[in-house]
Amino acid sequence: MNQYSIYKGRPILIECLGINLAFARSLLSKRCNVLFADIALRPEAQELISNTNTPGSSAKAGFQHTDVRDWSQLERMFSVAEKEFGGVDIVCPGAGVYEPVRSKALSISLHKDI
Ligand SMILES: NC(=O)c1ccc[n+]([C@@H]2O[C@H](COP(=O)([O-])OP(=O)(O)OC[C@H]3O[C@@H](n4cnc5c(N)ncnc54)[C@H](O)[C@@H]3O)[C@@H](O)[C@H]2O)c1
């Protein structure tokens, strides 16, 4: 029994493949199903999906191209999860959409302190 046991065989929707890729890897190893939603499918994520969707596999992984800034694409993401996985139990947002502005602000404030 582990903290993911209740989600075994249940659908989980992972948004974006940066830090969330490690989380998805962990979930898949615990037999949770994962749908990735990102604007790009990185090679390491593609490899994880291919390695998961093998005959007899106890977990299922998929990818849906999604720009999280577009409401209609978010709706489509949930429709695909419903169709392919029978629904969504957990959503894990992880898009780095505001990254550049925050990084710049942090760097400026750090320099001021020095
Ligand atoms: N990495 C960490 O240790 C850490 C810690 C705390 C918080 N965060 C925050 O989590 C977020 C993600 O961090 P990360 O390290 O995974 O970044 P990352 O750059 O490695 O990954 C971000 C992902 O978001 C996707 N993405 C970007 N714009 C998108 C859009 N419009 N629609 C869909 N997908 C989009 C990218 O394709 C990429 O796969 C950031 O906001 C970061 O500040 C990261």
PDBQT file of the ligand as one rigid body, heavy atoms in Angstrom, charges set to zero:
ROOT
HETATM    1  N1  LIG A 201      11.460  22.625 -11.469  1.00  0.00    +0.000 N 
HETATM    2  C1  LIG A 201      11.265  22.938 -10.211  1.00  0.00    +0.000 C 
HETATM    3  O1  LIG A 201      12.008  22.507  -9.293  1.00  0.00    +0.000 OA
HETATM    4  C2  LIG A 201      10.083  23.812  -9.806  1.00  0.00    +0.000 A 
HETATM    5  C3  LIG A 201       9.842  24.039  -8.449  1.00  0.00    +0.000 A 
HETATM    6  C4  LIG A 201       8.761  24.826  -8.082  1.00  0.00    +0.000 A 
HETATM    7  C5  LIG A 201       7.944  25.397  -9.034  1.00  0.00    +0.000 A 
HETATM    8  N2  LIG A 201       8.215  25.166 -10.348  1.00  0.00    +0.000 N 
HETATM    9  C6  LIG A 201       7.335  25.803 -11.312  1.00  0.00    +0.000 C 
HETATM   10  O2  LIG A 201       6.657  24.807 -12.049  1.00  0.00    +0.000 OA
HETATM   11  C7  LIG A 201       6.478  25.262 -13.389  1.00  0.00    +0.000 C 
HETATM   12  C8  LIG A 201       7.115  24.257 -14.344  1.00  0.00    +0.000 C 
HETATM   13  O3  LIG A 201       8.492  24.123 -14.035  1.00  0.00    +0.000 OA
HETATM   14  P1  LIG A 201       9.402  23.103 -14.839  1.00  0.00    +0.000 P 
HETATM   15  O4  LIG A 201      10.703  23.056 -14.137  1.00  0.00    +0.000 OA
HETATM   16  O5  LIG A 201       8.654  21.840 -15.031  1.00  0.00    +0.000 OA
HETATM   17  O6  LIG A 201       9.561  23.898 -16.217  1.00  0.00    +0.000 OA
HETATM   18  P2  LIG A 201       9.942  23.329 -17.643  1.00  0.00    +0.000 P 
HETATM   19  O7  LIG A 201      10.279  24.532 -18.460  1.00  0.00    +0.000 OA
HETATM   20  O8  LIG A 201      10.911  22.204 -17.546  1.00  0.00    +0.000 OA
HETATM   21  O9  LIG A 201       8.584  22.692 -18.180  1.00  0.00    +0.000 OA
HETATM   22  C9  LIG A 201       7.481  23.493 -18.457  1.00  0.00    +0.000 C 
HETATM   23  C10 LIG A 201       6.587  22.757 -19.459  1.00  0.00    +0.000 C 
HETATM   24  O10 LIG A 201       5.508  23.609 -19.752  1.00  0.00    +0.000 OA
HETATM   25  C11 LIG A 201       5.225  23.489 -21.132  1.00  0.00    +0.000 C 
HETATM   26  N3  LIG A 201       4.516  24.673 -21.551  1.00  0.00    +0.000 N 
HETATM   27  C12 LIG A 201       4.978  25.932 -21.633  1.00  0.00    +0.000 A 
HETATM   28  N4  LIG A 201       4.012  26.762 -22.073  1.00  0.00    +0.000 NA
HETATM   29  C13 LIG A 201       2.893  25.991 -22.259  1.00  0.00    +0.000 A 
HETATM   30  C14 LIG A 201       1.570  26.250 -22.705  1.00  0.00    +0.000 A 
HETATM   31  N5  LIG A 201       1.184  27.485 -23.030  1.00  0.00    +0.000 N 
HETATM   32  N6  LIG A 201       0.689  25.235 -22.769  1.00  0.00    +0.000 NA
HETATM   33  C15 LIG A 201       1.065  23.993 -22.433  1.00  0.00    +0.000 A 
HETATM   34  N7  LIG A 201       2.311  23.667 -22.012  1.00  0.00    +0.000 NA
HETATM   35  C16 LIG A 201       3.213  24.669 -21.915  1.00  0.00    +0.000 A 
HETATM   36  C17 LIG A 201       6.580  23.312 -21.807  1.00  0.00    +0.000 C 
HETATM   37  O11 LIG A 201       6.448  22.717 -23.091  1.00  0.00    +0.000 OA
HETATM   38  C18 LIG A 201       7.280  22.399 -20.783  1.00  0.00    +0.000 C 
HETATM   39  O12 LIG A 201       7.087  21.020 -21.085  1.00  0.00    +0.000 OA
HETATM   40  C19 LIG A 201       7.144  26.623 -13.497  1.00  0.00    +0.000 C 
HETATM   41  O13 LIG A 201       6.162  27.639 -13.393  1.00  0.00    +0.000 OA
HETATM   42  C20 LIG A 201       8.099  26.632 -12.319  1.00  0.00    +0.000 C 
HETATM   43  O14 LIG A 201       8.319  27.938 -11.833  1.00  0.00    +0.000 OA
HETATM   44  C21 LIG A 201       9.253  24.398 -10.760  1.00  0.00    +0.000 A 
ENDROOT
TORSDOF 0
